């Protein structure tokens, strides 16, 4: 199935702001909204974007209602997520994705937003954007501004990222839809109707605050579920604070991957600056890309 690409953003566009997961600090939200206004966009916050219920940004019906209203509003060109954390999985099964088929719009965020981005891709092959949250837009060091706007303003979500030879774990070239996000969220979707289809794809994953044994376990689950077979390539993003607390338990990622990728031959690249890291780039999830280690390039290609 050909991917569904939302129209590029244009200054003056209205952008919905949703908080489907964890609560967002008021000052971070305000800085993010001010940033969008300075770029010439009109932010449209959901009614409950400032709510809080413990570790959630409000009650489930309120978060779901905001999402449904923003996704179904044809005057909006994008829905930009306020913050990650946890909570999207509590509402995804009741979310109406059909308005996106009639009026595709950019869905922008990362972390817990992996759940919603995977669901949109599974439902209609919608291209979404793994990039900074609204809460991070006020911190210039937290994201790569040029990469963000190059992708969001381009027709088709065009993308290009180079890497050096030191990032190549296994050489080769492969082409397919770029799918993935935060590893723990990818794993949580296995066996559900919302997981990214991985066969024939380039799998991207990143993580934060997970010790090596936990990354080992999550990759093991993907392997046992058959999700590491049939890939056209793997791109590992930045792993942030993922060293073992006890140095005796520290294991190099290369060793963990060797155990779980045995028998496969596709190219593997490490440490792409994407994920829970400073200077994060923006990736068009669902877009067809080519990974070529000989040229040191990951880039979008036309279907």
N, C-alpha and C positions, 0 to 999 in steps of 0.2 A: 504494500500500500504506500502511495506517495505521501510524504509528510505535508502537513498543513502549516504553512508559515504565516504568522500574523503580519500585518502591514508594519513597515518601519515607523518608529515614533517621529513626530514632527513637532517642533516647538509650537506651543499653543494647545497641544493635545491635553485632554483631561485624563488623569491617572488615578484610579481607585487605590485606596490604601486599606489593607486588611491585616488583621492580627489573628490568624487561625490557630496559633500555638501558644507560646508563652507571653506573659505581659511585657509591655514595652515601657521604658522609663519616659516620662513626659518630656524631659529635656532632650533626650535622644530623638524622640519623635518630632519635636519642634525643629530641631536642627536639620533633620532629614527633609521635612516639608519645606523649610526655607531654602534648602539646596535646590530642590526641584523647581520652586518658584523662580529662583535666580537663573535657572537654565531655560526659563520660558514656558514651563508647564503649569497646569492647574491641578494641584492635588485635591482629591475628593475622599476624605477619610470616611471609613465606615462608621456607623452610629455607635458601635461598641468598641472601637479600636483602643480606647483608654481604659476599658473595664479590667478588673482583676478578680480571679477566684483562685486563691492559692497559687499554684504553678501554672495556671491557665489564664489567658486573656479574656476572662469572663466565662459565663455558663455556655455549655455546648449549643443550645438553641440560638443564643445571641451571636456567637461566632459563625455558626452555620448561616444564619440569616444575613449577616453582613456579606459573606462570601456569595451567597445566591444572588443578592441584590446587585453586587458589583459585577459578577460574571454575566448577568443578564442585561446590564445597562448598555445599550448600543452606542451611547455617547462617549463611553470610555474606550481608550485605546490600549490600556494596560491595567493590570492589577499588580501592584508592587507590595510585597509582604513586609510587614513592619519588623518582625523579629522571629527567630527560630525558637528553640526550646523543645517543647513537646505539646501535642494536642491535635495535630492535623488528622491523625489516624482515628480520632474519636468522631470525626464528622464526615470523612471522605465518602463513606458508603451512602450517605444521605444527600450528597451534593449533586445538584443538577448540572451536568457538564454540557448538555445539548446547546445552550445559547452560544457556546464557544464555536460550535460547528457553523452556526449561522453568521456570527460576528467574531472571528478569531481575534484574540487580543494577547499581548505579551504578558506572561506570568513570570515575575522576576523575584528571585530569592535563592536561598540555599538551606543547608541543614535540614530542619524538619520539613521544609517545603519540598524535599525529595518526594514525599508521599503524594502531594497534590500534582507535582510535575509528572510523576510516573503515571498517575491516574489519567491525566489529560492526554498523555502520549498513548496509553493503552486504549483509551476510548476512541480517539480520532487522529492519532499520530500528530498531535499538535506540538510544534517546536516551542519550547520554553527556555528560560534563561537562568542558568546557574550563576548568580552574581550577587552583589551586595544587597543587604537589607536596607530599608528606610532608616533604621536605627544606626546604621554605619555610615550613611552618606555625609554626615557632619564631620567625619574624621577622614581627612584627605589621605592619610597614610594607610588606611584600612583597605583601600581598593585602587585598582589601576583605572584611573578616570578615562584615559584615552582608549583603552581596550573596551571599557563599558559602552561608551558612546559610539565607537566604531561599529560595534555589533548591533546595538539597539537602533541606530539611525540608518543602517544599511538595508537595502532591499534584500529580503531573504535571510537576514541574520548572518551575513558573511562573517567569517572568522578565520584568523591565521595566528598561530603561535609557534615560534621557533624554540628549539632546545639544543643543548650542546651534547657532544658525544658521551660525556660523563653521566648523562641521564638515561642512557640506553642500557637496559638490563638484558634485553634480547633483541637482536636486529631483525629487520624485515620491513615489509610494507603490507598494509591492509586497508580496506575501505568498507564503510558501513555506517549505519546510524550511530551517533554518539549518545549513549544512554548511561544513567547512573546518578551519582550524587554522594551523599554521606553513606559510608559503608554500613553503619548500624541500621540505617533506615532502609537501605537496599535489602538487607538480610531480613528485616522485620516484615517485608512485603512478600517474601517467598511463599508460594502456595495460596496467595490471595488473588482476587480478580484485578488487582491494581499494580502488580509488579511490572517493571520494564521487561519486555521480551529481550533476551540477551543473544540468542542464536543469530549469527551473521552481523553482530554489532561490534562497535568499539566500546568496551566497558571502561568508564571513568569512575574512580572512587577516591574519596579522601576521608580523613577522620580527625577527631580531636579528643584528647583526654582518655585515650584507651591504651592500656598496656599491651606489650607484644603478644602475651598469651591470649588476650581477648581478640586481637586482630587475627591471630592464628585460628581461633575458634570460629570467627565469623567467616573467614575465607574457607575454612573446612566445611562449614554448612553450605556455602555456595557450591563447593566442589561436590559434596555428597548429593546435592539436589540437581546436579548436572548443569549448573549455570555457568561454569567455567569452560565447558566444552563448546565447540562451535563458534567461539569468538573470532573476530577478525583482528583483534588487537586489544591491549589493555593499557590504560593511561592512569597512573597513580598520581593523585594530587599531593598537596603538602600535608604531611602528618604533623599535627601541632600537639606538643606535650604528650607524645606517645612513647616515651622511654619508660622502662621499668623503674618503679620506686626502689626496688632492691637491685643493685647492679648485677648481682649474680643471676638474675632472671632476664637480663637484657639479651635479646636475640636480634640480629640484623634482619631487616625486612627481606633482604635478598634470600636469606636462608628459609624464611617462612614461605615466600613465594615459590621457591624451588620445590618444596614439598607438595604444594597444592597445584602447581602448574605442570607437574611431571606428565609427559605424554602429549603435551600440546606444543605447538610450534609457532604460534602467532607472535608478533612483535610486542615488547613490553617496555614502557618508558616510565621513569620514576620522577617524583618531585616536581611536577608541573605546579606553578604558583597559583593554585586554585583551591578554594575551600575556606577553612577557618583560619586564614592567615592574613597577615598584612600584605598589601599590594595585590590582592586577589584579582585575577582576570575574570572575564565573563565568558561562559561557554554556552553555545546554543544546543541544548539537549534535544535530541530527536533529529537534528540536522545531519544529513549525510556528510561524513568527513573522511579524509584520507590521512593515515598515519604512515609516515615514511622516515625511517631512522637514517637512511643514507643521506637524505637531504636535511635531516634535523627539523622536520616540520609536521605540525598537525594543522590541517586546514579544511575548510568547508569545500564541498564540490557540489555541482548541480545534479539533481536527480535525473 
